[in-house]
Amino acid sequence: MSHSHTQTGRQAGRQTGPVHKDQVLKDVNILGRLNDQTHKILSKDATVFLAVLHRTFNERRKQLLQRRQTRQAELDKGNVLDFLPETKHIRENPTWRGPPPAPGLVDRRIEITGPTDRKMVVNALNSDVWTYMADFEDSSAPTWDNMINGQLNLYDAIRRQVDFKQGEKEYKLRTDRVLPTLIARARGWHLEEKHFTVDGEPISGSLFDFGLYFFHNAEELVSRGTGPYFYLPKMESHLEARLWNDVFNLAQDYIGMRRGTIRGTVLIETIPAAFEMDEIIYELREHSSGLNCGRWDYIFSVIKRFRQNPNFVLPDRSAVTMTVPFMDAYVKLLIQTCHKRGVHAMGGMAAQIPIKDDKAANDKAMEGVRADKLREVRAGHDGTWVAHPALAPIAADVFNTHMPTANQMHVRREDVHITGNDLLNMNVPGKITEDGIRKNLNIGLGYMEGWLRGVGCVPINYLMEDAATAEVSRSQLWQWVKHGVTTAEGKKIDKSYSLKLLQEQANELEKKGPKGNKYQLAAKYFSTQVTGEDYAEFLTSLLYNEITQAGDKIAAAKLPSGLRRCLKDDITSYERQKGVGSNPTLFSWRDLATPPALQQWLSDSWPKISLDAAGLVALADLTTVARRTALTGTSCLLDALVVCPGLHKQQDAPTLHAGEYPACAALTSGHVFRVENPATVFYLQKVGRTGHLTTVAVSSGESGSSVSRRASQTRFVSDAADGVASLAYGTAVCSTIVFGLVVMWLEDWVALAVVSMLVLARLINVVVIRRRATVGWRGAREPGVRGDLLILLSADRWIRMRGAVDDLKATTSGRWLREPTFVEGSLTAFSTLLVYLDAALAGNAKREGKLLLLVLLFCSGGLLGLANRFTDKFKLYDRLVQVKGEPEKFARRLDLAEKLIEETGRKDWAIRLGMIAPSKTSETVDDDVGPKTM
């Protein structure tokens, strides 16, 4: 999947000058009602952030939604899901793990969930639970008022100012205990917020909910000891998790927050996602806080994705329990996967509501809750959900008794061996009855009627029903009509029968309901979904226009600044990227805002210039040093004399490839794997061109025996290309030496101390990089054997890598820099503190020294960037990788495949890469690519 992005203000290319906020907000409009309270949330600064999110990620979001439809078309043809072969290396690698639990998320044994109305927020935070999931999704109808008021309620709750009075009753937050950790659930990728448009398009509901909550509350939450935590719903692939990860990185960079502060728990509530649990955790990396069993949405997804397949017809909803084969396999695999990766495995919802007027019925319902929670804790779950505060003590008693520790991550469930067939085992005992049909109709109509009134969480028969259960209800009816099943009473379920029962139930509910109810309108929409014909992807999308009350356009540029401190009017190129290729990561606006000193320089005369903040330039999050490290494969001692902004970011070099591990095929053997070495990927991204095949050669610089030595031991200085690159690098080194001599001449000992500390910080990073550099591949050698690889980068960039097999393996396999040890991590942290200390001390230097420091930082950064630009060779593990010849242009990927097939005499590699379709007849090559799976 190509990760594309759009430019701010729809301008082609990168911004080269200051961008005013009003320019960013051009064509950004609000169509919902605004008042004084709304302005608190929809400030000008917040809408700038929303515009950045939309323009950066909306195209990728739409591509991923289209990918869902492509996959659905394949399933409709009879294909089945299976674990992805291209990510096998992720699933089978036992060494990687998610991050340690974030503050406030170590113990999550009881989580209460519900909408974000003010009463619910207060009651949830006062409950005896460990966390509260504030829901903008399934239990909320996304009216403009609900979404904005929900943001206001959470804003106030975080600051402990959410108390209010309703009639004679006061609602106040309790003060006798620590309040539950707050987790927000944004809307799914498929939903849009039509009241907020950017460039004529509605913004994604996910980005709208996430953006406002994060922008206003992230720093406040951290200051109170927790952080910005989220539940991520409705995902269907690891690529959608990758998109969330990129959103998180941008957001954190935007406000200058440490990456990994955000945490996201993914609801595994779709059948495709169940086959990609490892990959989803892996994509979120340091932002992962586990997975959750979204049972009703999961059942809905199974029906939806396999609705054309008669083998997936399920009985009455009441018969589809958590113990049936496909649900049991799903739960076991989720727990095993999470605990293998060191993250939480959360259980499902107890949706019961206390029955106050029938003690016997209530006791029976509560025993059902207890039994369900006992099953979960014994299975290995680390926590569970409840929908009502009265259920919290019951669930807590079960988990406290059977889980004395904060979680059960030590329960690895190594006894579990789940296959794809287990996840698709639809051997579910039970019948389809008219009573089951009527219950589905009651639930579907009851929920839709409430939703049309702006209520997203509807009590029906003492159960709190939300969108998930309504989706199951209508999907089962559609499925039964589509496949013409017969009820236990002997009645064939067809279109006329389904519509007859629907109208009967709608009339009955309308009659019993309050005046002005919307059951007939709900029936009108529901009737299109139960005939086995039309099938909406989501009910909520089908009904959304009914609750959308879009007004006149209000230009976002006219909004007040709002609650947060204002950004500077000049935001210098805030959408410039660090990194290359297809996963853009944005600089923080704090680092890129036009420095006040520069503004004063431009407006005032020379004698009035203040350079006290000159040292802050060293803190800019530039990737120049990290890029140099990636291009040379290590770092040399001479690098310590190249002092430029971003030197404290050198250890981030392994992330420059932006998370891309491209598919790769051996043209000589047909084997397909992935390029796992991030340094190699970064270099290939650098030399690759869209629509072109670039050929690179790999050659060995020393004897094979030297390969096993660390790369950091192979040379004293970095290898640079001749000419401009060598000159630029050498000039950068000399600049630091000249600076030192000049400030000594000026007797500016503070300036000398500042640059010496920067050199020391640089030296520490160099030493740590040299120690971390290690050979990732240590497999069997194949001396004398030549190899030929085709590598598929994103954005249709193709690389042909040729050389000795041993050299190819060394440069494409394994990691590049190992994880730092405790000592190395401490040294790196110390060097970072040195840089920050320098920035603070630089203001004490003489005026000339501060000016010279500015010149040094700018010049060194520019010179090193120039050296990187003209370095066309890459050295790693004593292997030299360089481009050979001119890139060859191809109009289509298929043209490239056909040329290489003709050249190599085999096409199995092309089939496995998905470049061509499998041939129905065997020709001169081996076409055996295994069973047909997704």
Buried (B, 14 or more C-beta within 10 A) or exposed (E): BBBBBBEBBEBEEEBEEBBEBBBBBBBBBBBBEBEEEBBBBBBBBBBBBBBBBBBBBBBBBEBBBEBBEEBBEBBEEEBBBBBBEBBEEBBEEEEBBBBEBBBBBBBBBBBBBBBBBBBBBBBBBBBBBBBBBBBBBBBBBBBBBBBBBBBBBBBBBBEEEBEBEEEEEEBEBEEEEEBBBBBBBBBBBBBBBBBBBBBEBBBBBBBBBBBBBBBBBBBEBBEBEBBBBBBBBBBBBBBBBBBBBBBBBBBBBBBBBEBBBBBBBBBBBBBBBBBBBBBBBBBBBBBBBBBBBBBBBBBBBBBBBBBBBEEBBBBBBEBBBBEBBBBBBBBBBBBBBBBBBBBBBBBBBBBBBEBEEEEEEBEEBBEEBBEBBBBBBEBBBBBBBBBBBBBBBBBBEBBEEEBEEBBBBEBEBEEBEBEBEBBBBBEBEBEBBBBBBBBBBBBBBBBBBBBBBBBBBBBBEBBBBBBBBBBBBBBBBBBBBBBEBEBBEEBEBBBEBBBEBBBEBBEBBBEEEEEEBBBBBBBEBBBBBBBBEEBBEBBBEBBBEBBBEBEEEBBBBEBEBBBBEEBBEBBBBBBEBBBBBBBBBBBBBBBBBBBEBBBBBEEEEEEEBBBBBBBBBBBBBBBBBBBBBBBBBBBBEBBBBBBBBBBBBBBBBBBBBBBBBBBBBBBBEBEBBBBBBBBBBBBBBBBBBEBBBBBBBBEBBEEBEEBEBBBBEBBEEBBBBEEBBBBBBBBBBEBBEEBBEBBEEBEBBBBBBBBBBBBBBBBBBBBBBBBBBBBBBEEEBEEEEEBBBBBBBBBBBBBBBBBBBBBBBBBBBBBBBBEBEEEBEEBBBEBBEBBBBBBEBBBBBBEBBBBBBBEBBEBBBBBBBBBBBBBBBBBBBBBBBBBEEEBBEBEEBEEBBBEBBEEBEBBBBBBBBEBBEBEEEEEEBEBEBEEEBB
